[in-house]
Amino acid sequence: MKRLLTLLTIFAFSISCGQDQKENGPDVPEPGTKDPETVGKPISPWKEGQLDIHFVNTTTGESVFLIFPDGTQMLVDAAGSLAETGQVNSSTANTGIRSRWDPTREPGFRAGKFIADYILKCMEWTGNKTLDYVVCTHFHSDHFGGFSNTLPLSDLSGTYRKQSLPEVLDLIPAGKLMDRGWPDYEYPFDMRTKASNSDAVSNYVTAVKWHISENGLVAERFRAGARDQVVLKRKPSEYPGFVVQNIAVNGEIWNGGTSTDATATFPPLQEIQVANPKSVGNADNCPEENHCTCVLKVSYGSFDFFEGGDSQYDGMSSFPWKDMETPVAMVTGPVDVMKADHHGVTNTNGYGYTSKVTGKKAEALKYLRPTCWIVNSWTDGHPREAVLDGVTSLYPAMDIYATNVSDVQRSHARFSQFKGYNGHIVVRVYDGGAVYRVYTVSDSDGKMTVEKISKEYKSK
């Protein structure tokens, strides 16, 4: 009896200690909800109910892969600048970021295959072998692929080459593709013949039409204001708080609220004049390609993610309507996570520039007010020092993440605001959109090893 009382006392004490540890010790998250992962181990698989946003680092441009809470999957852009075709971007040095890792020097590297390989690993988590949605925000090489006649022909068709986005379509079945040009690609002029990269646009269009004809791909023009163009495909009724809101494209900007309508802000097509489309610039009465970018917002409960493509305000001094970034931000409102507009280059992210001609002010961040600002960087100047000065002065508490940093960013007075860099950046949203974390995972080894873990953020 004495032994039994002793055992019962020990048992009661152990329960008491366990309760005390649970109540007063560190909050241990339940698996699959707020699990903060483990540094040095591969990131855990996506689980149903989570929203994953993967900023895939190729060092050649932008690519964002999303897994929705029910396993629906979407790719926004497929990075592939001229760097991967052996051509050098002469406007911005890009040697610093590549001192750590330069995949473009690896034999046979192609951004399209690199992105597809990354997505296929994530698809093992979801069991969904289809890219339900693909969005090409606009027709610049660092978003849909550089082009050269040295690129190999597609394995599926001899009519087009393995440009980044076409190669992704070759390697992974896709359901619906949206871009700003379908079906004629003639805004604001024929992009297949008159754009400065007309060969790249023409190759892409050929690939899209082949996949429509042979693989059942559906193509649509991205519609500003729409909330039904991208929807959950698997269990929509279980996640009523999940919405993808199309914000803008080709100067058409969503009217906001419950509306699904948009307002045209660019001049009528008959008023757009440009002497040489191949060198269209900010002094022309013609929208530059970045002004035409597709913009969208992904909402999950109280969490909001802003994907602004290459939104900018270049040329607003001569043509006020060329600040398409500020009105887009105004209608979008505050968000939790923002992909830096146009990689954080000059005349973007609206940190307070005032036109000397019009007095109009670019104030995108005043309205977006992101908690986390994520830069898909592929040159040493992403983000530019002046832009970094502006955004960090405006939001000294804002956390910054970047796929690559160089000495330009490291030497900045507010580099301490960079909370994760040099890798794939993964945002994982839990608890119906209530909380999220940001992970930096390894890029060069293909293992997606967790290298840095953010604090737990509460959605706005």
Kinemage of the C-alpha trace (Angstrom):
@kinemage 1
@onewidth
@group {chain A} dominant
@subgroup {mainchain}
@vectorlist {calphas} color= white
{ca met a 1} P 0.000 0.000 0.000
{ca lys a 2} L 2.822 2.360 0.895
{ca arg a 3} L 4.447 1.674 -2.492
{ca leu a 4} L 1.128 2.318 -4.271
{ca leu a 5} L 0.743 5.682 -2.481
{ca thr a 6} L 4.271 6.605 -3.500
{ca leu a 7} L 3.588 5.789 -7.166
{ca leu a 8} L 0.341 7.770 -7.078
{ca thr a 9} L 2.181 10.735 -5.565
{ca ile a 10} L 4.842 10.614 -8.295
{ca phe a 11} L 2.163 10.328 -10.977
{ca ala a 12} L 0.234 13.294 -9.573
{ca phe a 13} L 3.435 15.342 -9.344
{ca ser a 14} L 4.334 14.575 -12.958
{ca ile a 15} L 0.898 15.687 -14.129
{ca ser a 16} L 1.217 18.868 -12.102
{ca cys a 17} L 4.643 19.594 -13.605
{ca gly a 18} L 3.321 18.974 -17.095
{ca gln a 19} L 0.436 21.360 -16.564
{ca asp a 20} L 2.769 23.977 -15.105
{ca gln a 21} L 5.096 23.663 -18.102
{ca lys a 22} L 2.177 24.004 -20.498
{ca glu a 23} L 0.733 27.035 -18.696
{ca asn a 24} L 3.923 28.870 -17.800
{ca gly a 25} L 6.528 27.556 -20.206
{ca pro a 26} L 6.983 28.344 -23.924
{ca asp a 27} L 3.947 28.034 -26.149
{ca val a 28} L 4.444 24.817 -28.081
{ca pro a 29} L 2.436 25.037 -31.317
{ca glu a 30} L 0.373 22.089 -32.392
{ca pro a 31} L 1.670 20.289 -35.487
{ca gly a 32} L 0.300 21.666 -38.726
{ca thr a 33} L -0.806 25.014 -37.345
{ca lys a 34} L 1.884 27.356 -36.034
{ca asp a 35} L 4.799 24.929 -36.329
{ca pro a 36} L 7.888 27.167 -36.620
{ca glu a 37} L 9.974 24.478 -38.339
{ca thr a 38} L 13.573 23.638 -37.431
{ca val a 39} L 16.669 25.382 -38.746
{ca gly a 40} L 18.884 22.934 -40.595
{ca lys a 41} L 16.050 20.644 -41.678
{ca pro a 42} L 13.938 20.709 -44.861
{ca ile a 43} L 10.798 22.787 -44.562
{ca ser a 44} L 7.868 20.596 -43.612
{ca pro a 45} L 5.248 19.713 -46.205
{ca trp a 46} L 2.299 22.032 -46.821
{ca lys a 47} L -0.838 20.894 -44.996
{ca glu a 48} L -4.445 21.481 -45.922
{ca gly a 49} L -5.695 24.710 -44.399
{ca gln a 50} L -2.386 26.504 -44.952
{ca leu a 51} L -1.640 29.147 -47.574
{ca asp a 52} L 1.900 28.898 -48.940
{ca ile a 53} L 3.561 31.696 -50.939
{ca his a 54} L 6.953 30.693 -52.357
{ca phe a 55} L 9.265 33.347 -53.804
{ca val a 56} L 11.438 31.104 -55.961
{ca asn a 57} L 15.008 32.343 -56.369
{ca thr a 58} L 16.606 31.767 -59.753
{ca thr a 59} L 18.738 34.972 -59.654
{ca thr a 60} L 17.171 35.774 -63.039
{ca gly a 61} L 13.882 37.481 -62.169
{ca glu a 62} L 10.548 36.904 -60.450
{ca ser a 63} L 8.598 33.741 -59.828
{ca val a 64} L 5.952 33.239 -57.134
{ca phe a 65} L 4.307 29.855 -56.546
{ca leu a 66} L 1.218 29.647 -54.331
{ca ile a 67} L -0.562 26.715 -52.719
{ca phe a 68} L -4.068 27.682 -51.646
{ca pro a 69} L -5.658 26.238 -48.465
{ca asp a 70} L -7.423 23.437 -50.348
{ca gly a 71} L -4.441 22.472 -52.517
{ca thr a 72} L -5.295 24.573 -55.557
{ca gln a 73} L -2.023 25.824 -57.088
{ca met a 74} L -1.027 28.971 -58.950
{ca leu a 75} L 2.191 30.235 -60.527
{ca val a 76} L 2.727 33.959 -61.052
{ca asp a 77} L 5.538 34.538 -63.567
{ca ala a 78} L 8.494 32.318 -64.441
{ca ala a 79} L 11.736 34.233 -64.027
{ca gly a 80} L 14.224 34.062 -66.833
{ca ser a 81} L 16.184 37.169 -67.722
{ca leu a 82} L 18.693 37.586 -70.523
{ca ala a 83} L 21.372 36.379 -68.106
{ca glu a 84} L 20.459 32.748 -68.707
{ca thr a 85} L 20.828 33.160 -72.461
{ca gly a 86} L 24.397 34.397 -72.099
{ca gln a 87} L 23.519 38.072 -72.478
{ca val a 88} L 24.430 40.646 -69.821
{ca asn a 89} L 22.168 43.327 -68.375
{ca ser a 90} L 24.449 46.336 -68.844
{ca ser a 91} L 22.279 48.760 -66.879
{ca thr a 92} L 22.795 47.215 -63.459
{ca ala a 93} L 25.722 45.301 -61.998
{ca asn a 94} L 24.817 41.787 -60.956
{ca thr a 95} L 28.150 40.358 -59.868
{ca gly a 96} L 27.689 40.867 -56.114
{ca ile a 97} L 24.659 38.641 -55.620
{ca arg a 98} L 26.296 35.945 -57.721
{ca ser a 99} L 29.427 35.756 -55.594
{ca arg a 100} L 27.405 33.448 -53.315
{ca trp a 101} L 25.706 31.348 -55.975
{ca asp a 102} L 25.348 31.787 -59.710
{ca pro a 103} L 23.115 29.132 -61.274
{ca thr a 104} L 23.419 30.789 -64.686
{ca arg a 105} L 27.002 29.490 -64.842
{ca glu a 106} L 25.925 25.906 -64.216
{ca pro a 107} L 25.997 23.791 -67.409
{ca gly a 108} L 22.547 23.457 -68.908
{ca phe a 109} L 20.841 25.809 -66.456
{ca arg a 110} L 17.443 27.067 -67.600
{ca ala a 111} L 15.190 29.008 -65.271
{ca gly a 112} L 12.073 27.235 -66.557
{ca lys a 113} L 13.347 23.794 -65.568
{ca phe a 114} L 14.642 25.101 -62.238
{ca ile a 115} L 11.221 26.553 -61.399
{ca ala a 116} L 9.412 23.415 -62.579
{ca asp a 117} L 11.650 21.205 -60.431
{ca tyr a 118} L 10.855 23.349 -57.380
{ca ile a 119} L 7.118 23.223 -58.050
{ca leu a 120} L 7.156 19.448 -58.605
{ca lys a 121} L 8.686 18.967 -55.143
{ca cys a 122} L 5.874 21.042 -53.638
{ca met a 123} L 3.329 19.051 -55.616
{ca glu a 124} L 4.424 15.955 -53.705
{ca trp a 125} L 2.918 17.646 -50.638
{ca thr a 126} L -0.443 18.429 -52.228
{ca gly a 127} L -0.928 15.424 -54.486
{ca asn a 128} L -2.108 17.903 -57.109
{ca lys a 129} L -0.053 17.413 -60.267
{ca thr a 130} L -1.573 20.386 -62.122
{ca leu a 131} L -0.839 24.077 -62.107
{ca asp a 132} L -4.452 25.127 -61.838
{ca tyr a 133} L -3.579 28.724 -62.710
{ca val a 134} L -0.660 30.473 -64.375
{ca val a 135} L -0.431 34.273 -64.493
{ca cys a 136} L 2.068 36.070 -66.713
{ca thr a 137} L 2.008 39.597 -65.286
{ca his a 138} L 3.628 41.270 -68.315
{ca phe a 139} L 6.030 40.683 -71.166
{ca his a 140} L 9.457 41.390 -69.781
{ca ser a 141} L 12.117 38.717 -69.890
{ca asp a 142} L 12.666 38.575 -66.130
{ca his a 143} L 9.012 37.552 -65.753
{ca phe a 144} L 8.312 35.166 -68.620
{ca gly a 145} L 11.737 34.339 -70.044
{ca gly a 146} L 14.622 35.679 -72.033
{ca phe a 147} L 14.902 34.464 -75.583
{ca ser a 148} L 17.727 33.437 -77.849
{ca asn a 149} L 17.942 31.224 -80.901
{ca thr a 150} L 20.499 29.216 -78.951
{ca leu a 151} L 17.807 27.952 -76.583
{ca pro a 152} L 16.879 24.337 -77.392
{ca leu a 153} L 13.616 23.585 -79.112
{ca ser a 154} L 10.744 22.266 -77.021
{ca asp a 155} L 10.678 18.495 -76.595
{ca leu a 156} L 6.967 18.598 -77.433
{ca ser a 157} L 6.995 20.794 -80.514
{ca gly a 158} L 9.540 22.130 -82.946
{ca thr a 159} L 7.571 25.372 -83.253
{ca tyr a 160} L 8.941 27.109 -80.134
{ca arg a 161} L 11.978 27.118 -77.852
{ca lys a 162} L 12.497 26.434 -74.152
{ca gln a 163} L 11.928 29.955 -72.943
{ca ser a 164} L 11.210 29.981 -69.179
{ca leu a 165} L 7.425 30.060 -69.024
{ca pro a 166} L 6.901 27.878 -72.110
{ca glu a 167} L 9.253 25.300 -70.584
{ca val a 168} L 7.238 25.269 -67.348
{ca leu a 169} L 4.112 24.592 -69.443
{ca asp a 170} L 5.972 21.742 -71.132
{ca leu a 171} L 6.998 20.147 -67.831
{ca ile a 172} L 3.830 20.619 -65.734
{ca pro a 173} L 0.216 20.352 -66.943
{ca ala a 174} L -1.641 23.650 -66.553
{ca gly a 175} L -5.354 24.386 -66.391
{ca lys a 176} L -5.788 28.099 -67.072
{ca leu a 177} L -3.280 30.733 -68.185
{ca met a 178} L -3.959 34.464 -67.877
{ca asp a 179} L -1.954 37.353 -69.249
{ca arg a 180} L -2.542 40.935 -70.342
{ca gly a 181} L -2.541 40.265 -74.092
{ca trp a 182} L -4.700 37.263 -74.977
{ca pro a 183} L -5.953 36.674 -77.630
{ca asp a 184} L -4.467 39.239 -80.058
{ca tyr a 185} L -1.487 40.643 -78.073
{ca glu a 186} L -1.952 44.033 -79.746
{ca tyr a 187} L -2.156 46.446 -76.804
{ca pro a 188} L -0.846 49.133 -76.975
{ca phe a 189} L 0.654 47.841 -80.250
{ca asp a 190} L 1.390 44.436 -81.773
{ca met a 191} L 3.710 42.927 -79.159
{ca arg a 192} L 4.699 40.024 -81.424
{ca thr a 193} L 6.250 42.237 -84.071
{ca lys a 194} L 6.855 45.718 -82.633
{ca ala a 195} L 7.938 45.194 -79.013
{ca ser a 196} L 11.641 45.478 -78.197
{ca asn a 197} L 11.543 41.772 -77.271
{ca ser a 198} L 9.113 40.726 -79.986
{ca asp a 199} L 10.970 37.446 -80.548
{ca ala a 200} L 10.360 36.445 -76.919
{ca val a 201} L 6.683 37.429 -77.047
{ca ser a 202} L 6.197 35.590 -80.343
{ca asn a 203} L 7.835 32.419 -78.972
{ca tyr a 204} L 5.661 32.568 -75.843
{ca val a 205} L 2.444 33.064 -77.840
{ca thr a 206} L 3.327 30.140 -80.101
{ca ala a 207} L 3.866 27.924 -77.041
{ca val a 208} L 0.589 29.014 -75.417
{ca lys a 209} L -1.383 28.312 -78.594
{ca trp a 210} L 0.267 24.889 -78.962
{ca his a 211} L -0.729 23.937 -75.403
{ca ile a 212} L -4.275 25.149 -76.030
{ca ser a 213} L -4.502 23.009 -79.143
{ca glu a 214} L -2.723 19.910 -77.878
{ca asn a 215} L -2.851 19.887 -74.056
{ca gly a 216} L -6.229 21.389 -73.170
{ca leu a 217} L -4.839 24.633 -71.740
{ca val a 218} L -7.394 27.435 -71.357
{ca ala a 219} L -6.148 30.991 -71.964
{ca glu a 220} L -7.883 34.197 -70.918
{ca arg a 221} L -7.065 37.857 -70.711
{ca phe a 222} L -6.588 38.903 -67.083
{ca arg a 223} L -9.674 40.934 -66.082
{ca ala a 224} L -9.325 43.876 -63.695
{ca gly a 225} L -11.987 43.735 -60.990
{ca ala a 226} L -12.718 40.013 -61.365
{ca arg a 227} L -13.042 37.737 -58.337
{ca asp a 228} L -14.119 34.680 -60.278
{ca gln a 229} L -11.140 34.223 -62.606
{ca val a 230} L -9.084 32.479 -59.913
{ca val a 231} L -11.072 30.372 -57.446
{ca leu a 232} L -10.497 27.360 -55.224
{ca lys a 233} L -10.785 24.180 -57.289
{ca arg a 234} L -10.916 21.455 -54.638
{ca lys a 235} L -12.863 22.443 -51.510
{ca pro a 236} L -14.181 25.977 -52.023
{ca ser a 237} L -17.027 25.603 -49.520
{ca glu a 238} L -14.593 24.870 -46.700
{ca tyr a 239} L -12.677 28.142 -47.141
{ca pro a 240} L -15.248 30.889 -47.777
{ca gly a 241} L -12.772 33.529 -46.544
{ca phe a 242} L -10.359 32.876 -49.400
{ca val a 243} L -10.503 35.297 -52.360
{ca val a 244} L -8.234 36.245 -55.244
{ca gln a 245} L -9.102 39.785 -56.315
{ca asn a 246} L -7.834 41.019 -59.678
{ca ile a 247} L -6.798 44.653 -59.197
{ca ala a 248} L -5.428 46.049 -62.461
{ca val a 249} L -4.172 45.396 -65.979
{ca asn a 250} L -3.468 47.619 -69.016
{ca gly a 251} L -4.413 50.718 -67.032
{ca glu a 252} L -7.812 49.376 -66.001
{ca ile a 253} L -8.081 49.577 -62.202
{ca trp a 254} L -10.663 47.851 -60.000
{ca asn a 255} L -13.285 50.207 -58.522
{ca gly a 256} L -12.939 48.620 -55.077
{ca gly a 257} L -15.377 47.383 -52.451
{ca thr a 258} L -17.865 44.777 -53.632
{ca ser a 259} L -17.629 45.975 -57.231
{ca thr a 260} L -16.255 43.737 -59.953
{ca asp a 261} L -15.949 46.648 -62.373
{ca ala a 262} L -12.828 48.589 -63.349
{ca thr a 263} L -12.094 52.066 -64.678
{ca ala a 264} L -9.779 52.796 -67.607
{ca thr a 265} L -7.066 55.269 -66.600
{ca phe a 266} L -4.835 55.219 -69.687
{ca pro a 267} L -5.557 57.328 -72.805
{ca pro a 268} L -7.869 55.823 -75.434
{ca leu a 269} L -5.962 53.651 -77.878
{ca gln a 270} L -6.504 56.122 -80.714
{ca glu a 271} L -4.674 58.797 -78.688
{ca ile a 272} L -1.632 56.654 -77.970
{ca gln a 273} L 1.189 57.589 -80.286
{ca val a 274} L 4.764 56.404 -80.275
{ca ala a 275} L 7.265 56.883 -83.061
{ca asn a 276} L 9.262 53.722 -82.397
{ca pro a 277} L 7.589 51.013 -80.305
{ca lys a 278} L 10.906 49.202 -79.878
{ca ser a 279} L 12.251 52.111 -77.847
{ca val a 280} L 9.074 53.302 -76.137
{ca gly a 281} L 9.962 55.304 -73.045
{ca asn a 282} L 8.546 57.526 -70.359
{ca ala a 283} L 8.420 60.616 -72.583
{ca asp a 284} L 5.975 58.928 -74.974
{ca asn a 285} L 2.208 59.218 -74.766
{ca cys a 286} L 2.197 55.439 -74.545
{ca pro a 287} L 2.154 53.114 -71.534
{ca glu a 288} L 5.476 51.383 -70.980
{ca glu a 289} L 5.237 47.600 -70.518
{ca asn a 290} L 5.538 47.836 -66.729
{ca his a 291} L 2.558 50.194 -66.555
{ca cys a 292} L 0.415 47.485 -68.138
{ca thr a 293} L 1.292 44.799 -65.573
{ca cys a 294} L -1.305 42.478 -64.042
{ca val a 295} L -1.920 43.187 -60.332
{ca leu a 296} L -3.763 40.969 -57.849
{ca lys a 297} L -4.462 40.499 -54.145
{ca val a 298} L -4.774 37.138 -52.373
{ca ser a 299} L -6.854 37.190 -49.185
{ca tyr a 300} L -7.249 34.387 -46.645
{ca gly a 301} L -9.320 35.405 -43.647
{ca ser a 302} L -7.639 38.502 -42.211
{ca phe a 303} L -4.423 37.933 -44.195
{ca asp a 304} L -3.728 39.853 -47.436
{ca phe a 305} L -0.915 39.425 -49.961
{ca phe a 306} L -0.296 42.044 -52.655
{ca glu a 307} L 1.279 40.962 -55.947
{ca gly a 308} L 1.873 44.122 -57.984
{ca gly a 309} L 4.044 42.740 -60.769
{ca asp a 310} L 6.198 45.602 -62.036
{ca ser a 311} L 3.909 48.452 -60.970
{ca gln a 312} L 5.651 51.816 -61.156
{ca tyr a 313} L 5.229 55.575 -61.516
{ca asp a 314} L 7.869 56.244 -64.208
{ca gly a 315} L 6.960 59.190 -66.406
{ca met a 316} L 4.353 60.729 -64.112
{ca ser a 317} L 5.890 64.187 -64.456
{ca ser a 318} L 4.997 64.301 -68.150
{ca phe a 319} L 1.908 62.094 -67.977
{ca pro a 320} L 0.226 61.896 -64.542
{ca trp a 321} L -1.660 58.735 -65.546
{ca lys a 322} L 1.692 56.909 -65.689
{ca asp a 323} L 1.593 56.713 -61.895
{ca met a 324} L -0.569 53.634 -61.961
{ca glu a 325} L 1.015 52.407 -58.719
{ca thr a 326} L -0.641 54.902 -56.331
{ca pro a 327} L -4.278 54.448 -57.479
{ca val a 328} L -3.743 50.673 -57.430
{ca ala a 329} L -2.485 50.913 -53.843
{ca met a 330} L -5.375 53.165 -52.822
{ca val a 331} L -7.999 50.692 -53.973
{ca thr a 332} L -6.113 47.722 -52.503
{ca gly a 333} L -5.654 49.113 -48.997
{ca pro a 334} L -3.447 47.779 -46.184
{ca val a 335} L -1.866 44.352 -46.630
{ca asp a 336} L 0.262 42.013 -44.542
{ca val a 337} L 2.771 40.922 -47.174
{ca met a 338} L 3.759 42.867 -50.280
{ca lys a 339} L 5.976 41.697 -53.085
{ca ala a 340} L 8.116 44.751 -53.764
{ca asp a 341} L 6.856 46.425 -56.922
{ca his a 342} L 9.306 46.044 -59.819
{ca his a 343} L 12.058 44.527 -57.609
{ca gly a 344} L 12.360 47.828 -55.730
{ca val a 345} L 13.953 49.779 -58.583
{ca thr a 346} L 13.808 53.556 -59.026
{ca asn a 347} L 10.342 55.126 -59.403
{ca thr a 348} L 8.527 52.305 -57.638
{ca asn a 349} L 6.942 51.481 -54.287
{ca gly a 350} L 5.692 55.055 -53.940
{ca tyr a 351} L 7.604 56.286 -50.931
{ca gly a 352} L 6.725 59.975 -51.454
{ca tyr a 353} L 8.162 61.236 -54.763
{ca thr a 354} L 6.471 64.465 -55.903
{ca ser a 355} L 6.286 65.442 -59.571
{ca lys a 356} L 7.856 68.863 -60.105
{ca val a 357} L 5.508 69.429 -63.048
{ca thr a 358} L 2.143 68.325 -61.652
{ca gly a 359} L 2.654 68.365 -57.890
{ca lys a 360} L 1.220 64.838 -57.850
{ca lys a 361} L 2.710 62.567 -55.234
{ca ala a 362} L 3.498 58.854 -55.551
{ca glu a 363} L 2.401 57.284 -52.265
{ca ala a 364} L 1.782 53.571 -52.791
{ca leu a 365} L 3.190 52.440 -49.440
{ca lys a 366} L 1.102 55.034 -47.622
{ca tyr a 367} L -1.941 52.954 -48.571
{ca leu a 368} L -0.501 49.416 -48.665
{ca arg a 369} L 1.395 49.675 -45.334
{ca pro a 370} L 2.869 46.153 -45.502
{ca thr a 371} L 4.198 44.395 -42.430
{ca cys a 372} L 6.590 42.422 -44.633
{ca trp a 373} L 8.127 43.678 -47.896
{ca ile a 374} L 9.609 40.882 -50.026
{ca val a 375} L 12.031 41.568 -52.877
{ca asn a 376} L 12.527 39.116 -55.754
{ca ser a 377} L 16.026 40.417 -56.459
{ca trp a 378} L 18.206 39.451 -59.394
{ca thr a 379} L 20.748 42.277 -59.628
{ca asp a 380} L 22.899 44.120 -57.093
{ca gly a 381} L 20.527 47.099 -57.298
{ca his a 382} L 17.397 45.283 -56.109
{ca pro a 383} L 16.234 47.236 -54.232
{ca arg a 384} L 17.853 50.522 -55.257
{ca glu a 385} L 19.504 52.461 -52.448
{ca ala a 386} L 17.172 55.464 -52.870
{ca val a 387} L 14.094 53.233 -52.701
{ca leu a 388} L 15.478 51.463 -49.646
{ca asp a 389} L 16.086 54.869 -48.040
{ca gly a 390} L 12.484 55.817 -48.738
{ca val a 391} L 10.665 52.701 -47.601
{ca thr a 392} L 12.722 52.205 -44.445
{ca ser a 393} L 12.309 55.863 -43.463
{ca leu a 394} L 8.580 55.591 -44.020
{ca tyr a 395} L 8.228 52.254 -42.186
{ca pro a 396} L 11.135 51.688 -39.809
{ca ala a 397} L 9.258 48.765 -38.244
{ca met a 398} L 8.598 47.029 -41.588
{ca asp a 399} L 10.476 43.750 -42.023
{ca ile a 400} L 12.247 43.129 -45.328
{ca tyr a 401} L 13.049 39.819 -47.007
{ca ala a 402} L 15.017 39.360 -50.228
{ca thr a 403} L 15.960 36.387 -52.353
{ca asn a 404} L 19.436 37.919 -52.833
{ca val a 405} L 21.408 40.777 -51.283
{ca ser a 406} L 24.733 42.358 -52.231
{ca asp a 407} L 27.064 44.867 -50.586
{ca val a 408} L 24.712 47.634 -51.755
{ca gln a 409} L 22.078 46.446 -49.298
{ca arg a 410} L 24.466 45.195 -46.600
{ca ser a 411} L 26.054 48.637 -46.286
{ca his a 412} L 22.706 50.394 -45.853
{ca ala a 413} L 22.132 52.078 -42.497
{ca arg a 414} L 18.898 50.122 -42.000
{ca phe a 415} L 20.075 46.712 -43.157
{ca ser a 416} L 18.882 45.423 -39.778
{ca gln a 417} L 15.360 45.539 -41.231
{ca phe a 418} L 16.339 42.639 -43.521
{ca lys a 419} L 15.114 39.622 -41.579
{ca gly a 420} L 15.824 36.953 -44.194
{ca tyr a 421} L 17.762 36.829 -47.442
{ca asn a 422} L 19.841 34.766 -49.874
{ca gly a 423} L 17.458 31.902 -50.537
{ca his a 424} L 13.910 31.047 -51.469
{ca ile a 425} L 11.533 33.053 -49.273
{ca val a 426} L 8.443 31.138 -48.097
{ca val a 427} L 5.427 32.725 -46.416
{ca arg a 428} L 3.247 30.174 -44.636
{ca val a 429} L -0.166 31.314 -43.361
{ca tyr a 430} L -1.977 29.352 -40.636
{ca asp a 431} L -5.151 29.299 -38.558
{ca gly a 432} L -7.538 30.448 -41.246
{ca gly a 433} L -5.321 33.391 -42.128
{ca ala a 434} L -4.866 34.666 -38.572
{ca val a 435} L -1.085 34.224 -38.299
{ca tyr a 436} L 1.913 33.603 -40.532
{ca arg a 437} L 5.666 33.085 -40.547
{ca val a 438} L 8.327 33.778 -43.159
{ca tyr a 439} L 11.067 31.236 -43.814
{ca thr a 440} L 14.344 31.563 -45.680
{ca val a 441} L 15.176 28.195 -47.252
{ca ser a 442} L 18.210 27.027 -49.181
{ca asp a 443} L 18.249 27.572 -52.927
{ca ser a 444} L 21.581 26.249 -54.238
{ca asp a 445} L 21.302 22.651 -52.983
{ca gly a 446} L 17.730 21.935 -54.039
{ca lys a 447} L 16.862 20.665 -50.544
{ca met a 448} L 14.708 23.568 -49.266
{ca thr a 449} L 16.553 23.499 -45.953
{ca val a 450} L 15.268 26.022 -43.416
{ca glu a 451} L 17.977 28.616 -42.790
{ca lys a 452} L 16.045 31.304 -40.946
{ca ile a 453} L 12.662 31.519 -39.239
{ca ser a 454} L 10.750 34.722 -38.629
{ca lys a 455} L 8.744 35.599 -35.581
{ca glu a 456} L 5.065 34.771 -35.684
{ca tyr a 457} L 3.167 37.631 -37.329
{ca lys a 458} L -0.481 38.328 -36.617
{ca ser a 459} L -2.517 39.266 -39.673
{ca lys a 460} L -4.088 42.725 -39.744
